[in-house]
Amino acid sequence: MDCSGKFAEHGCVPDVVDVAPPIQAQVSYSSGVKADCGNVLTPTNVKDAPTVTWPTEEGALYTLILTDPDAPSRSDNKWSEWRHWLVVNITGNDINNGQVSSDYIGSGPPEGTGLHRYIFLIYKQPGPLQCDEPHQGFSSKGRNNTKAKDFATKYNLGNPIAGNFYQAEWDEYVPVLYSKMK
């Protein structure tokens, strides 16, 4: 199953990637919700890192990127893209064994900015990556203007092999999220 038509319909192609991922990654949150090719979720639902799975090849390494191209809003995306999560050197679907470059931060769209797209992209790596980007903890510092396409080009990742996305807008959890960020 794939959601390439939805990637085009919602402008993820060409805003974030040139080619839609051919396979739909499965994204499940502990709150009981799932990303499903542009469905609407809430920041409250997605505050904790999800489980993400996709078909893998034995011995292959993968990169996972979660990005928001609508920062601070879809009509004024001067901070696009805002990186919510980056994990490299993932063996199989075991994200916990990958190298976290940017800690997971759930959706936090500013109040009154409408729906934002939160896009999961999985790339098959050509080999182990030695990233020179500094680790980003639970902080907003250095996360804006970090384009997935640029990262993929820099590390020779090609097009994503799997992906998914959801949309979210401000809810009452967003100020709590902001207060937790360093």
Summary of the structure (lengths in Angstrom):
residues: 182
radius of gyration: 14.9
end to end distance: 38.5
largest distance: 45.2
contacts: 584
relative contact order: 0.25
helix: 15%
strand: 28%
